[in-house]
Amino acid sequence: MSLNIENSKRLMFGNILCISHDDFETLIVATIFGRDKLQNQLIAVKLETEPFQLKRNQNYTVIESKAYFVSYMHALKALQEIREVPLKKYIVEVEETYTPPDYLSRLSSYKQRRVIRNNNIKHIENLEFKVLDSIDNWPSAAMFRLDESQRQALYGALTRKMAIIQGPPGTGKTHLGLLITRILLENKENWNFQSSHPLLVVCVTNHALDQFLEGMLKFTNKICRVGSRSQNEALEEYQINKLMFNSRDINLVNDRYNVLKSGLKEMHELGIVIPACFTPLIGVSMRNFLTNKYVDNILSKNNKSDDKKEESKNADSNDTNDADEEIMKEERNRMLVQSDDEEEIQIESLHYEIVGLTKLPELQFDSTPADIAETINKFESHIKRKPFDINNKVYAIQIEMLKREERAIKAGESVTFTKDEIKDIEAKADVNLDFISRWKLYKYWKCKLSKIYQRKLSSLERSHLKLSKSMTSLKDLKYLNVMKNVDVVGMTTTGAAHYCKVLHDLAPPIVIVEEAAEILEAHIVASLSESCQHLILIGDHQQLRPKPEVYELCLHYQMDTSFFERMIRNGVLYHTLEYQHRMRPAISNLLVPTVYPNLKDHRAVFSYPHIRGVKKDLFFVDHNVYERDNNFEETESFQNPYEAEFLMGLCRYLVYQGYGDSDITIITPYFGQYRYLKQLQKKSEFQNCSEIRISVLDNYQGEESNIILLSLVRSNEERKVGFVKVDNRITVALSRAKHGMFII
C-alpha cells in the first residue's frame, strides 16, 4: 500500500517514538515535536529519556506507537498523580452499598421550582421533599413531569453515592440528566457549603459536552466551559479564557503573571540574535521556546517558497479535507492537546533577502554547495524558460563563477586544523593569508563562537524551563479562581485529565458523566478527585463502547469494556429508563425485544405523520451490486457506489416532497462510503441536497433525525458484513430515525 505520509495519521505532533541503535537492547523514548518538513523526509523530535542526544555518525531504528500518544498522555499522567483512588469501594472493591452521598443527612430537604400555567398565567411552585425518605414518600412522577422509570432513576441519582442510569435510545437520558443537575443546583447549599466547589460535568466528546451545557443555560448561567474546541456559539461567553479575561483576578496573581510574561518576552528577543549558522545548536526543548515560526525561518532560507507550495497543496486537497472533517472531527477533539489554550508569545520571524537574477548573489559565510547549486538551478531554469533573453550570456558567466565558488567551498569544507597551526596563523594574521589558512582560521573562530552560544543557549534553556513552570502554575491558579466562582464546570475527559491538579484543588463534590458507557475506565478514574462524594453515570452500554486504538486489546483483553458496563456486569444496582419518545413503533420493533426486552413506546410516538411520497415508513432495499474496497491512508474502508447513488436519488426525491434539510440525514458505517456520498452531494444533479447532513455512524450516537437514510455498504461473494455485525453498532444505526427509515 502506498502511503502519503504527509497526509496520514503517522508521525503526528506529540506521538511517542522508541529510538535504538542496537536492536532495542537499549532505547531512547522521544516525542514528535514537528512534522512540517516531512516532504523533505525530516522530523523534529524531543528526547524524553537519557541520553538526551543522538550521535550524528550512528544509524538508528525508530518505532512509532500505533496509538496516538497525546490521547492518553494526560490520563496516564493523572493516574500517576493519584494518591488514593476515589470511591475505592466501588471502583476497586466493587462493593454493592446503598450509602448516600456524605453531604446528605436524614434531615436534608430538596426543593424543585416548577412553573405552573393556569389560563396563560404563570406562577412558581416549590416541590419540597426529604431526599433520603422512601421513594413512596417522594412526589409522584406526574409532579416531576417524568414517567415512572425516570422518577425511580432520579431517586437513585440523588440518593446513592454512585448512581448508574442506563438510557436506551430515545428514553430521555439527557433530559433526565439536566433535571438532576437542576435539582442539585437549586439545592446547592446542601453540598457546596463554601460556595467555591462547583459541580463537574464530564463527557468524552466536545459535541456531547456542548449539548449538555447548552441545555443548562435554561436554568443557570454560572457555567464555565474548559477547553477551546467548542463550536457552540451559545457557550462562547462561558469559555474559561473569556471568563478569565473578564474576571478581576487576585492582584498578586495578575502582577506575577505579567512579570513572568515580560520575562519570557525578553528571552525570546535574546534568542533571536543567535545567528542562523548556529541553529543546529538549538535543542528540541528550546524550539518550544523559540516558536515554530522562528525555528522554521532560521532553519530554511526557502521557507517562503515552501509556504507557497504548502498553500497550493492545501488548496488542491480542500475536497478531501471537507470529507475528512466529519469522521475526524470528534476524534481530533478527543486526541489533540488543548494547546490553543496555552499562552503563546509571538516573536517576529527572521526574513531573508530574495536573490535577484540580475546580479551575482553575495555568498554568506555558511553558504553550502547545496545553497549554491540551488542558485545555479534558478539561473539555468531562467535560461531554459527564456532562451532568447539578452541577459542569458551574463547568467551563463555567473553560473561559471558560482561553480568555481562551489568547488572552492567544497575544498574549504575538507580543511582540518590543529591548535598549533592556529597559533602560527594568528601570529602572522597581519599579512595576506592563503586560501587554506583563511579556512582554518574561519573554522577555528566558528568553533569558538559555537561554544559561547552553547553556554548562552544552555542558560536560556534553564531560565525558560523555570519561567514556563511558573507560568503554568500561575495559569492554573487563574483557572482555579475562575472555576471557584461558577456553579458548573464542564470538561471533556481529556481536559479533566489535563487539569487534574486544578481539579484536585477545586475539589468538586459531585461529578456527572454523560455518555459514560463510551469512556474508557482509566479516563473516568482520571477525572475524579479525592474529594468526590457523589458520582452519577449516565449512558447505555448496549450502544457504542469505548474505542481503544489497538483492536487486539478489545479482542483478547476486553479493553473496550467501560467502567459503566463493568459495574453493571458485577451486579451493582442500576436504573433503566423504559419509555422511548423517539421512534415510531415500526422502527422501535426492530430493537424490542431483541436488544431491549422491556422498552416501551411512549404514547406520543403513535401520532407521527407518515412519510410523504412513499408507501412505507420503514423499508429495506435489497440488491446484488458488490462493494468496492479502497485504501484510505492507513485504514481499509469500503464504498458501494450503487448504494450511494440510490440514497442520493431518494434524498432528492424526498426534498421534492417538501422535506427540509434538517428533516433528512444520511448515515453510513464506512468512511469510504461517507467520502463517496460527500463527492456525489457536490454534483449539480443533487444541488437541492447540498445542505443535507451526511455522517459516519459512530459520530451520530446521541442524535436523531425525522428521516434516516442508511447505507450498510457491504455486499460481497463471501457474504461478510464487517463490523456492522457488532450488536452495539447496529443498535445505534437502527435507533436514529423518528418518522421514517430507509435501509439499503
N, C-alpha and C positions, 0 to 999 in steps of 0.2 A: 504494500500500500504506500503510495507516495504521500508525503505529509508536508503541507505548507506550515512550517514550524512557527512562522511569524504570526499566523492567524489561528494557531491551535491553542489548546489549553496547556501545552508543555511550557516549561520554563517561565511560569507566571511569577510576577513580583512576589517575593516573600516565601516562595516554596522552598522546601528543605532538600538539601543535597548531601550525599556522602561522598567524600573525595579520598582516593587512596592511590599510593604508588607501589603497593606491594600485595596486590590481590586481596585487599581488605584484611590483611593481618593487623594493620593499624588503619585508622581513618580519621579524617577531619570532618566535622559537621559544619555546613555552611548554609546560608540562605541567599536566595537570588535578590540582588539589590537593584539591578537594572537590566532591561531586555531590549532597549530601544536600538541597539546596534546588532540585532540578530541577523539583519540582512548581510552584515559583514562577518557573520559567524563569531560574534563577540558577545559575552555577557559579563556583567559585573556581579561579583559575589561578596558577601560579608562572611568572614570566617568566624564561627561561633565557639569553636573549641581550639585548644592548643595543638600544635604550634600555630600562632596567628600569622603564618606566612607560607607561601608556596615557593619552591625553588624553580627558577627560570629554566634550568637545564634538565628538568626531570619530567617524565611523562606521567600523567595522572589519569585514572579511570574515575568517572563520575556516575553515580546512580541517583536518579531523581525519584522522589516519592510519588507514587501513583495518586495518593490522596492529596488534596490541596491543603497544605500545612496551616495556612492562615485561618482556615475554617475552624481548626481545632486548637490553635495555639493558645488563645485566650482562655478557653475552657480548661486546657491542661495546666496552664499557669494558675488559674483559680483553684483547681483541685489541689495543687501543691501548697496553697496558702491555708487550706482548711486545717484547723486545729482539732475541732470536734464536729463530727457530722451532724448537721441539724436534723431534728426529728428522727433521731437514730433508731428509736423503737420501731418505726415504720420502715425506714429506708434500708436499714441493716438487718434488724432482727425480725422484721415483718410480723410484728405482733398485732393482732386484732384487738384494739381497745376502743372503748366508747367515750374516751376522755374529751371533754370540751376544751376549747382554747383557754389558756391560762388567764387571759384577761377577763373572762366571764365568771360570774358567781350566780348562785341560785336567785339572787335578787335583781339581777341585771334585766332591765326592760328595754325594748326597742320600740321606736315609733316609725311608722311609714306614712309619709304625707301622700294623700290622694286628692286628685282634682275631681270633684263631683259636679256634674252638669244637670240642672233641672230647669226645663223651659228656657234653654240658652243662657241660663245664669250659672256662673261658675263659683264654687266655693271650696275651700280647703278643708279636708277632714283628716284627722290623725288616727291611724290604726295603731293601737298600743297593745303590746303583748309581752309576757315574760319569756325570754328567749329559751331558757332551759326547761320550761314547762313541757309536759307531754304534748305530742302533736295534736292530740284530741282537744286540747285547750287553746290551740292556735286559731287564728282567723281562718275562715273557710277558703277554699280555692277561688270561689267567685269573688270574695273580698280582695284577694290579691290579683284578680283577673288572670288566673292561671288554670290549667287543668290539674287534676288530682296528682298525676305523676310529677308534674313540675312543682307542685306545692310540697310534696314529700322530698324532692331533691333540694328545694330551698331550705327546708328544715334541716336536712343533713349538712348542707353547706354552711349554715350559720351555727350549728351546734357541735360539730366534730372538728377536732384538731387537724385531721387530714380528711378532706371530703373529696370523693370521686364521683363525677357526674358523666354518664355516657349519654350522648345525644345523637341518635341515628339521624339520617338525612331529613332535613325539614322539620325537626321537632322543636326548634326554637331555643337551641342551647345558647346562642349569642344573646337572645332576648333575656333568657334567664340569668346569664352571666352579668348583664347590665343591671338587672333588678337586684341581684345580690350586691353588686358594687354600690348601687344607690342606697340600699338599706344600711350598709356598713358606713357610708359617708354621712348619712343623716344621723347616725348614732356614734360618731367618731369619738365622742367624749368617753366611751367605754373602752376604747383601745388605743387612742392617741392622746394620752394624758398630758404630755408636754407640748403638744401641737408641733412637733418637729420630726415625727416619724410617720411619713405617708404610707399609703397602701401602694404596693408594687404590682404592676401588670406585666406579664412576660408572654411573648409569642415567638414562634420560630421564624416567621417571615415579617418583613416590614408591612406588607399589604394587610395581613391579618391584624397586626398591631394597630395600624391606622384605622381600620374599620371599627375596631373595638373602642378606641379612644374617641373617634368621631361620634359614636353612639353616646358617649358620656357627656358630650357637650350640651345635651338636652337638660342635664341636671347639675352640672358643675363646670366652672371654667378655671378651677385651680388644678390645672394639669401641666405636667412637664414631660415632653416627648424627647427622650435622649437618642441621639443619632441623627445624622443628616440625610439619610437615604429615603426619607418620607417624600412621597409625591402628592400628598393630600393637601390641597390649598387651605382647607378648613383648619388644619393643625399648624399652619405656618407660624402664627404668632405664639404658639406654645412650644416651639423648638427651644431646646435648652440654651443654645447660643444667643437666640433672640431675647430670651428671658434674662440671660446673664448680662447682655448689653443694656437692657432697660432697668436692671436692678441696681440698688445702691449697695455696693459691696462694703464690707468692713474696710475702713480706710487703710488700716495697716496692711491688709492683704493686697489691696489695689496698688498701694505705693510700692510694695515689694515686687509685685508682678511687673510694674512698669520699669523698675530699676533693672530687673533681670532681662527684660525685653531690650532695653538700651544696651546692656552688656553684650547680648547676643548680636545685636546690630553692629557694634564696634568690631566684634570678632569677624563677622562676615567681611567688613571693609578691610580688615587686616589680611584676610585670606585672598582677597582679590589681587593684592600686589605681588603674589607669588608668580614669577614668570611661567609662561606656558611650557617652556622646555623642561621644567621640573615637575610637571604634573604626575609623572609615574611615581613620585614620592608620596602622593596623596593616597592614604589608606582608604578602604571602603567605608569605615565608620565615619571618616571625615567628610566623605562625599554626602553623607546625610546632612552634614552641617553646611557644606558648600553646595547649595541646592542643585538639583539635577540639571537645570538650565545652564548654570555656571559651568559645571563639570563637562557637560556636553560641548560647550563652546571652546573650552580650553583643551579638550582632547581632540577636537576635529576642526580643521580650518574650513572644512566644507559643510559646516552644519546648516548653512542656509540652503544650499542646493539639496541636501538630504531632506530638509523640511519640505521643500517643494515636491520632491519625489514622493514623500510620505503623504502629502496633501492630495496629490494626484491619485495615489493608490487608494486612499480613503474614499475619494470621490467615486472611483470605479467600484468600490465594494459597498456602496451605500445600500444597495438592494439586499445584499447578504446580511448586512448589519441590521436592517429592518426586520428581516426574517428571524435573525437570531434573538432579537430583543425579547420576544415573548417567552421563549423557552429558557433564556439565560437570566432574565431579569431577577427573579426571586433567588436563583442560585448565586448570582453575583452579590446580591444584597446580603445573603447569608454568609458568603465566603469572605468578602472583602473586609479588611480592617477599616474602621471608620476614620481613615487618615485625613479626610477633608474637614474633620472637626478640629484637627490639631492646628495650633498657631504656627503659621509659616511666615518667616520674614523674607521678603523678596529682595534680591540684590540685583543690580544691573549686570547684564551679561557683557562679556568682552566682545568687541567687534573687530573683525579682520578686514583689511582693505582688499577690495576685489582687484585682481591683477588685470590691467588693461592689455589690449592686444597691440597697442601702438608703441610700447616701449619694453625694453628688456627688464623684467622684474628684478628688484634687489633681493639677493638670497639672504635669508635670515641665518643667524649663527647655527641654528639647529636644523637647517634645511636638510632633507634627506634625499637620497636618489629617487625615492618614490614621489616626493614633492616635485622634483624637477621633471620626472617622467610625466607627471600629470600636466605640467605646464607645456611640455613638448607636445603632448597629445592634443591640447587645446589649439596650438598653432597648426599642427598637421591637419586637424579636423577643419579648421578655417580654410586652409589651402584647398582641401578636397571639396569643401562645400562651395567655395567661390574661386574656381581655378583661374579666372581672368582678372582677379583683383590686382591692381597695380602695386599693392604693398606686399605681394607674396614673396618677392625677392628679398625684402627686408626680413620677413618672417623666416625665410629659409636660412639667412645668416644667423638670426637669433637662435634658431634650432641648433645650428652647429656650435654656437657659443655655449648654449645650455648643455649640450652633450659633453663639451670639454669640462664644464663645471661639474657635471655628473661624474666624470671619470676622476676628477681631482678630489671630490668629496669621498668617493669610494676608496681612493688611495689614502686620504686622510683618516678615514674611519679605521683603517687597519693599523694605524700607527700606535705603538705602545711606548711607555716611558718608565724610567726609574727615578727615584728621588735624587740620586747623584746627577743624572742628566739634567733634571730641572734646575738644580743649583748652578750648574755650569751655564745653562741658557739664561737664567736670571742675571748672572754675573755680567753677561755681555748683551743685555737687553737694550743697551743704548745704541747698538749698531744694527744694521739691517739683518734680519734673521731669514734663514732659508725656509722653504716650504715645510719640511719635516719638523724643524724646530718650532715653527709657529703652531703647528698642530699639537705637538707635545705640550707646549705651554697652555694652549687653549683647553686641552683635555684636563690638565692639572688644575687650572683655575675652576673649571666646571665642577670637578670632583670636590674641590674645597668648598665651593659655594653650595653644593648639594648638601654637605654636612651641616652648614649653617641653617639651610631651610629645613632639614630633617629635625634639628633641635627646635626650630621655631614651630613647625607643624606639631611636633610631639607636645609642646607646651600648649599650643592652641587646642589640641585634641583633649588634653586633660581638663582644661578650663571649660571647654564646650560641654564635655560629659557632665561636669559638676553643675554647670548652669542649666543644662537640659533637665537633669533630675530635679533641680529646684523648681524649674518652670512647670514640670509635670505635676509635682506635689502641690504647687500653688493653684494650678488649673483645677486639680481635683478638689481643692478646698473651695474654690469659687463655685464649682458644680454642686458641691455638697451644700453650700449656703443657699443656692437657688432651690434645690430639691427640698430642703427643710421648710420652705415657705409655700409648698403646694400640698394638695391632698392626695394626688395620684401621680406616680412616676411610671411612665411606660417605656419598656426596653425590649429589644429582641434578645434572644438567648446569648447571642454573640456579644451584644452590648453589655448585658448583665455580667458576663464573664470578664469582659474588658475592664469594667469599672467595679470589680469585686471589692477592692479596698474602699472605694467610696460607699458601696452598699453596706460594708461592714460597719462603717461609722454612721451611716444613715439609719441602720437597724430597722427596716420596715417590719412591723409585727405581722402583717398579713400579705401573702403572695397569692395572686390569682394567675393561673397559667391557662391560656386559651389554646385550643388545638393541641392539647398536651400529649395526645397519642401519636403525634408526628415528631416528638422531640426525643432525642437520644437521652438515656438516663443520666449520663455524665453531665450533660448540659443543664438538666433540671437541678442536679445537686450543686453545680457551679453557680446557679442563680440564687441560691438560698444563703442567707446569713445566719450566724449563730443565734440571732435574736428572733428568728422566725417562730411565731407562736401558732400560726394558722395557715395551712396550705390548702388551696382549692384548685383541683384539677378538673378541667372541662374538656372533653374530646370524645372520640369514638375510635376504638381500636379495631373496628371492623371496616374502617375506611383506610386512607393512606397511612402507612407506617413510616418510621424514620428511615433515612436513606444513607447507610454507611457507604463510603466511597469505594470500598473493596467488596465486591459481590460475594466472594468466598466467605467473608465474615458472616454474612447472612445465611449462606447455605449450610455451613458447618457449625457455626457457633451462635446462631440466633441473635446476632448483634443488632438486628433490626427490631428487636422487641423493646418497646418503650417502657419506661418506669410505670406509666399508666396501665399498660397491659400486664406487666409483671405483678402489680398489686392485685389486679382482678383475678389473675390465674392462681394467686396464692390465697384466695379466699377473703380478701379484705372487702368489707361491705361497700357497695356502690349503688347508686341510683340510676335507673334507666328511664329516660323520657319515652312516653308511649304513643303520643299522638302527633302524627306528621301533618303539617299545614302547607306542604309544597305541591306534591304530585297528585294529579288526578288518579282515581282508583285504578284505572287500567295500567298506569305506569307503576304505581306502588306495588301492584300484584306481582311484578317481576322480582321483588325483594322479599315478599311475605308469602309463605313462612320460611322460604329457603334460607335467607340471611337473618331476618328479624322476625322470629315467630310471634312476638307479642306486639308488633307495630300495628297501630290502628289509624284509620283515616279520620281527620277532623271533618266536621260537617261542612266546613267552608269549601273543601276541595270537590264536593259533589256538584257545585253550581258553576264550574268553569265552562266557558264557551267552547264549542267545537272549532277545530282549525278550518278556516275558510278555504275552499277550493280543492279539498281532498276528502275522500270517503271515510278515512280512519284517522284517529288522533295518534295512534301508535302503529308503526309499520316497520317491518324488517324486509329489506330488499336483498334477495339472494342473486349471485352472479357467478360466473366461472372464468373471469378475467384475472390472470395471475398478477401478483405483486411484482415490483421491480426493486431489487435490493441496491442500496447505494452506500458508499463510504463517505461520511461527512467528517472531515478532520480525523479524529481517532476513534469515532464512535460509529458502529454499524447501525444504520437506520433503514427504513423501508418506505417505499412510495407505492401507491396504486393510482396511477393517473385516471383510470376509468372511474374509480370511486370519487376522486376529487372533482372531476368534471361533472359527474352526475349530481353531486351535492351543490356545486356552484350553480348548476342549472335549476335545481329545485329551490335554492335560495332566491334566485332571480324571480322564479315563478311566485314564491310566497310574497316577495316585495310587491309584485304586481297585484296581489290580493289585498294590498293596503297595510301590510305589516311594516313597522318602522325598524330602524337599525337596532334599537335596544330590545326588540322582541325576539331576535334570532341570534343564536350563537352556534358556530361550527366547532366541534372539538374532535381531536384525534389523539390516540396514544403515542404516535410516532412523530419525531421531529422531522424526518424526511418528508412525510406527508404534509406536515404543517408548512414547511417551506414551499412545497409544490402548490398548496392552496393559496399561500400568500402571493405567489407569482401569478396564478390564474386571476386572483382578485384585481390585479393591476391592468388586466386586459380590458379593452374598450367594450367588449361584448358583456362584461359583468360590471359596468360602471355604476349601475344602481345598487351594487353590493359592496361598493368600495369602503363603506364605513361599518360593515358587519364585522363583529368580533370573531376572530379565529384564534383558538387557544389549544395548547397542548394539555391533555387530560390532567396530568399531575399538577398543573398550575391552576386548575379550576376547582379544586376542593373548596367548599365553603361558599361557592357561588351558585347562581341559578339563572335560568332564562325561561321565558314563556315557551319558546320553541328551541329544541336542541336537534341539530343535525350531526350524527355521529358516524365517522368513518373508522372502521376497525382495521382496514388496510390488508391484513394477512389473507392470502389466497395462494395456495401452492400445492404441488403434487404430493408433498409429504404430509399435508393436512396439519401443518404446525400453526398454532395460534400465537406463539410467542408469549410475552409477559402479560398479555391480556388474560391469560388463564389464571393469574393471581386473583383470588377472591376479592381482596381489598380494593384492587384497582377497578375491577368490573362493577363493584358496588358503587363506586364514585361515578363511573360512566353512566350507569342506569338510573341515577338519582338526581340529575341536574335539571330535568325538564319539569315545568309546571303544567302546561296545557297540552303540548304535543311533542313527540319524539319520533324521529325517522332515522333508522339504523341501516347502514349498508356494509 
